[in-house]
Amino acid sequence: MSVDIQKTASQMDALSTVLKHTGFFTAEIYTHEELGNDETGDGSECKPFKSILRAMKHAGKEPFPVIFVQSNKENEKWVPASQSQLKKIKKIWVRDQYKEKAKDQKEAQGEEKRLKHLDDAKEVVITLDTTLPKPEKVKIKDCGNMRGKRLLIHGWVHRLRRQGKSLMFILLRDGTGFLQCILTDKLCQTYDAILLQTEAAVTIYGTLAEVPEGQNAPGGHEIKCDYWELVGNAPPGGIEHVLNEESHIDVQLDQRHLMLRGELLSKFMTFRSILMQAFRDHFLSKGVCEVTPPTMVQNQVEGGSTLFKFDYFGEEVLLVNFFIENYNKLSILQAYLTQSSQLYLETLLSSLGDVFCIAQSYRAEQSRTRRHLAEYTHVEAEYPFITFEELLDKLEDLIVDVVERLMKNPISKSIINEFNPNFVPPKKPFRRMDYKDAIEYLKNNNITKEDGTFYEFGEDIPEMPERKMTDAINEPIMLIRFPWEIKSFYMSKCADDTRVTESVDVLLPGVGEIIGGSMRIWKTDELKEGFKRSNIDDKAYYWYIDQRVFGSCPHGGFGLGLERFLTWILNRYHIRDACLYPRFVSRCKP
Ligand code: 4AD
């Protein structure tokens, strides 16, 4: 093999120039007071450091390579730093070196000490004293009258404070409340005690006592621990190592499963549970029967634009059509997530009478607003043989009664007081306002569209103007009698003015619409006309139409958004506070 010596040498020269310019060689280090940077520089000509001290640190040890500084002369870029400059800065470098070494040493000693401490802790063993009275297993909420008793409580370390070697405070959380636990001596010197982190799951044994005078703790008591067990530890720093309350909202939503352990969201979720129960109790107290309709459906209720389609056992499944006359025809199965259970509720009137359900509804809402979710909990009810007036009375009654129930329950009452201290329970009767009068109100109060023109009869009143009006009036409003053209296919027309429907939206200050309801068309021909007007093929609605065929009667009902109700009563800005794992555009996790 022959080697071209000259070519190889020139390649080597080129390579060394490149390496020198990129700071790979430390034969010389460049500094420049104006153009250099101690953080981002690398000491090369292209990326000089700012200071000589940084250059010395970069070199690490003596003898230093030549350190260049910028030259003051014209036609000369670099000049080696003067001896006097180097001498002065070297003194600082020596002092810093000494300090850093001392720090490293201290850290190493600290680590050694920590490891020894842990090793020693492994020797500390605690045992359950079987001569003590058998502990009673309780939840924190039931501790109230347990003072003086020996208890066993499972929970999570909400907060942790160590005081010296022989005292540790745990604020225990078990989902029903918080309890202060005091661990002393060996109990806080075990290996597990030393490594214990917030969010760890633990079991506490001990005797409940009143907190000493002048001290505060949840419930006014604390448990003096005589034994404890670590069930499952957590990473150092608990949740704080993942996020805190200042984290970006998307981080908080990604970590919703951890956020839910926080005091704020767990209060809202506790409230939500009581709220759902209050709705159930309201309906059941009036003899309304609870049902559970399916949420996988084949029909739209509230317009095709917000339908979620999904693949039901294969996208293009062929299905035998149930119509007798079309018995041999096949059609493509189209499945959706339900927008409302209303149509199913209507089918139950003749068998169960008044019916209600609390079920999930879905809306493919394109916008990310503070009151729209893609999945929400829908409280819906349907009543046979009622008039429009009676329907409106039922709505007022529902809201007033549910609020009363919430104010009677000490937990929900205290949560309302905490988050909405100025809350005044609404009183019956609510203001009833015709749609046409709302159009007048908007005109009289100069509430216009974006282009500055006024809303006219026949147009939908969007969220913003509706909210402006509701907030200004600042009391519940039942907005009624909306034009036929802008409402759903199933709404019946008013007898005294067929341009408008027997429809209602209940609007509440701060959140806007929380209920949508109406009387339903109960004559077959009229319903078919409604389908036609909404361009809906009524074949898939044969079962719904049958309600008008087999013993039809006037009937009506409504749907209430549970999250909007919670947002209103707890005075939250955003609806996402009202649900466990909110779903909206571009958010379907966790
Ligand atoms: O007014 P809507 O669309 O009415 C219906 O679905 C009727 N079929 C109900 C019925 O008569 N049984 O919705 C009713 C309520 C609204 O007033 C609102 O509170 C809530 O459902 N809602 C939503 N909540 C959160 N996010 C959304 N995207 C919502 N869409 C409606």
Boltz pocket constraint, residues with backbone or C-beta under 6 A from the ligand:
constraints:
  - pocket:
      binder: B
      contacts: [[A, 301], [A, 302], [A, 339], [A, 340], [A, 341], [A, 342], [A, 363], [A, 365], [A, 371], [A, 372], [A, 373], [A, 374], [A, 376], [A, 378], [A, 380], [A, 381], [A, 506], [A, 513], [A, 514], [A, 515], [A, 516], [A, 517], [A, 518], [A, 557], [A, 558], [A, 559], [A, 560], [A, 561], [A, 562], [A, 563], [A, 564]]
      max_distance: 6.0
